[in-house]
Amino acid sequence: GTSSILGAATIAALLGRTDPDEIGELTLRLEQEMRTGGGWEDQFAGMTAGVKIMRSRPGVNQRIKIEEIAMPPRFSAAVRKRSLLYFTGQKRMARNVLRRVLGFYADNPHNFGKILIDSVKSGAEKAADAARKGDAETFACCINDYWRDKKLLDAGSTNEHVDDIIDTIRPDVSAVTLAGAGGGGFMYILAKTPAAAKKIRSFLERNPPSRHSRFYDFAFDSQGMVIERCP
């Protein structure tokens, strides 16, 4: 969701305010003007603090309802220690993946497109409920189900390079998915244990799949979007 978040940050800086509804709508218009496609979820997720689930109703004019999820402290701490954010070295245009997904959904062969979208939505609710309860096993299953559905919506959501990374680290992984539209970019990894997370990190740092591959720090955002004025 990098382009949407960058767009939202730029608009907020220019306007000098951070109202999510206003900035989110303007970011959507910006992406339409730039013909990059996209929706509303990336900028709203990036602008607001914490772990959350976001809901909207059908229609052109979206009104987003954001529910922050209060996770049990032990579960939250465990997830942080087991989570890795890895740039695969694959640079891609998300709009290409999005266009294929929208085309598939429009064709809706055998109602398969709707079935998959319904699965993605119900999976999000299930993941939110697992996070509230501190149910790590169900939470991991939801991430894996999401990755499965994403690939079924568009096989281009992954590629041989990404699949090779996943196959290499699979024994130490509880769940894995690509962030954003997919097709490369950033990979989220939930290791089986904190020790497994360290093992994965050590291995990929010693054996990077490309010269651009690297780990980024992972943390839950506690502030959301903030405007800092330079002196």
C-alpha positions in Angstrom: 0.0 0.0 0.0 3.0 2.3 -0.3 1.6 4.6 -3.1 -1.7 5.2 -1.3 0.1 5.9 2.0 2.5 8.3 0.3 -0.4 10.0 -1.4 -2.2 10.4 1.9 0.8 11.8 3.7 1.5 14.3 0.9 -2.1 15.5 0.9 -2.2 15.8 4.7 1.1 17.8 4.6 -0.2 20.2 2.0 -3.6 20.7 3.8 -2.1 20.8 7.3 -4.7 18.4 8.7 -5.2 14.7 9.1 -9.0 14.0 9.1 -9.1 10.4 7.8 -12.4 10.7 5.9 -11.2 13.8 4.0 -7.7 12.6 3.3 -8.9 9.1 2.4 -11.3 10.5 -0.2 -8.8 12.9 -1.7 -6.2 10.1 -1.9 -8.7 7.9 -3.8 -9.3 10.8 -6.3 -5.6 11.3 -6.6 -5.0 7.7 -7.6 -7.9 7.8 -10.1 -6.3 10.9 -11.7 -2.9 9.1 -11.8 -4.7 6.0 -13.3 -3.1 3.8 -10.7 -6.4 2.2 -9.6 -6.6 1.2 -6.0 -9.3 1.6 -3.4 -9.5 3.1 0.1 -8.1 0.4 2.5 -4.4 1.2 2.2 -4.6 4.9 3.0 -7.1 4.4 5.9 -5.0 1.6 7.4 -1.9 3.7 7.1 -3.5 6.9 8.6 -5.0 5.3 11.7 -3.3 3.7 14.7 -3.3 0.2 16.0 -4.5 -3.1 14.7 -8.0 -2.7 13.2 -10.7 -4.0 11.0 -12.3 -1.6 8.5 -15.8 -2.0 7.0 -17.8 -0.2 4.4 -21.0 -0.6 2.4 -21.5 -0.9 -1.3 -21.6 2.3 -3.3 -19.4 5.0 -4.9 -19.3 7.2 -1.9 -17.6 5.2 0.8 -18.0 5.9 4.6 -15.4 3.8 6.3 -16.0 2.5 9.8 -12.8 1.6 11.7 -12.8 -0.7 14.7 -9.5 -0.9 16.6 -8.9 -4.3 18.0 -7.8 -4.6 21.6 -5.5 -7.7 21.7 -4.5 -9.4 24.9 -1.0 -8.1 25.8 0.6 -11.5 25.8 -0.7 -12.2 22.3 0.3 -8.8 21.0 3.9 -9.2 22.4 4.1 -12.8 21.0 3.0 -11.6 17.5 5.6 -8.8 17.5 8.4 -11.2 18.4 7.3 -13.7 15.7 6.6 -11.2 12.9 9.0 -10.3 10.1 8.6 -7.8 7.3 10.8 -8.6 4.3 11.2 -6.8 1.0 11.6 -9.6 -1.5 13.5 -7.4 -4.0 10.6 -7.6 -6.5 9.4 -4.2 -7.7 6.0 -4.2 -9.4 3.1 -2.0 -10.3 0.2 -2.9 -8.0 -2.3 -1.6 -10.6 -1.4 -4.5 -12.9 -2.4 -7.0 -10.3 -5.5 -5.0 -9.4 -6.7 -4.8 -13.0 -6.5 -8.5 -13.4 -8.4 -9.1 -10.1 -11.1 -6.7 -11.2 -11.3 -8.3 -14.6 -11.6 -11.7 -13.1 -14.3 -10.5 -10.7 -16.2 -8.9 -13.5 -16.2 -12.1 -15.5 -17.1 -14.0 -12.4 -16.7 -17.5 -13.9 -19.2 -20.0 -12.2 -19.7 -17.4 -9.5 -16.1 -18.1 -8.4 -15.1 -14.4 -8.1 -17.9 -13.7 -5.7 -17.2 -16.8 -3.6 -13.5 -15.8 -3.3 -14.4 -12.2 -2.3 -16.9 -13.4 0.3 -14.1 -15.7 1.6 -11.7 -12.8 1.9 -14.3 -10.7 3.8 -15.4 -13.5 6.2 -11.7 -14.3 6.7 -11.0 -10.8 7.8 -13.8 -10.9 10.4 -12.5 -14.3 11.6 -8.9 -12.9 11.9 -10.2 -9.9 13.9 -12.0 -12.2 16.3 -9.0 -14.4 16.7 -6.8 -11.3 17.5 -9.4 -10.2 20.2 -9.3 -13.6 21.8 -5.5 -14.1 21.5 -6.0 -17.2 19.4 -2.7 -17.5 17.6 -3.5 -20.7 15.7 -6.7 -19.4 14.1 -5.0 -16.0 13.4 -2.2 -17.8 11.5 -4.8 -19.9 9.6 -6.6 -16.7 8.5 -3.4 -15.2 7.1 -2.8 -18.4 5.1 -6.3 -18.6 3.8 -6.0 -14.9 2.7 -2.8 -15.7 0.8 -4.6 -18.7 -0.8 -7.6 -16.6 -1.9 -5.4 -13.8 -3.2 -3.5 -16.3 -5.5 -6.8 -17.8 -6.7 -8.1 -14.3 -7.6 -4.9 -13.7 -9.6 -2.1 -16.2 -10.2 0.1 -13.1 -10.7 -0.2 -12.2 -7.0 2.9 -14.4 -6.6 5.8 -15.4 -8.8 8.6 -18.0 -8.9 11.0 -15.7 -7.0 8.5 -15.3 -4.1 7.5 -18.9 -4.1 11.2 -19.9 -3.8 11.6 -17.7 -0.7 8.5 -19.2 0.9 9.6 -22.8 0.1 13.0 -22.2 1.7 11.6 -20.9 5.0 8.4 -22.9 5.2 9.5 -25.3 8.0 9.8 -22.3 10.4 6.7 -20.4 9.3 3.2 -20.5 10.7 1.8 -18.0 8.1 3.0 -15.9 5.2 1.4 -13.5 2.7 2.5 -10.7 0.5 1.3 -7.2 1.6 -0.6 -5.0 -0.8 -1.8 -6.3 -4.1 0.9 -8.9 -4.3 3.2 -9.7 -7.2 6.3 -9.2 -5.2 7.1 -6.3 -2.9 6.8 -6.8 0.8 6.3 -10.2 2.5 4.8 -10.6 6.0 6.0 -13.7 7.8 4.6 -15.0 11.1 7.3 -17.4 12.4 6.4 -20.4 14.5 8.3 -19.0 17.5 10.6 -16.0 18.3 13.6 -18.4 17.8 12.3 -19.4 14.4 11.9 -15.7 13.5 15.6 -15.2 14.3 16.5 -18.2 12.4 14.7 -17.0 9.3 16.2 -13.6 9.5 19.7 -14.9 9.9 19.3 -17.3 6.9 17.9 -14.7 4.5 20.4 -12.1 5.6 23.2 -14.6 4.8 21.5 -15.8 1.6 19.6 -12.8 0.1 17.6 -13.8 -3.0 18.5 -10.5 -4.6 20.7 -7.5 -3.9 17.6 -5.4 -3.1 16.2 -7.9 -0.5 16.2 -6.8 3.1 14.3 -6.9 6.4 12.5 -3.8 7.7 11.6 -3.3 11.4 8.1 -4.5 12.3 6.0 -2.8 14.9 2.3 -1.9 15.6 1.7 1.8 14.9 0.5 3.5 18.1 0.0 7.0 16.8 -1.4 7.0 13.3 -0.7 10.0 11.0 0.9 12.9 12.7 2.0 16.3 11.1 5.3 17.6 12.4 6.0 21.2 11.6 9.7 22.0 10.9 11.1 25.0 12.8 
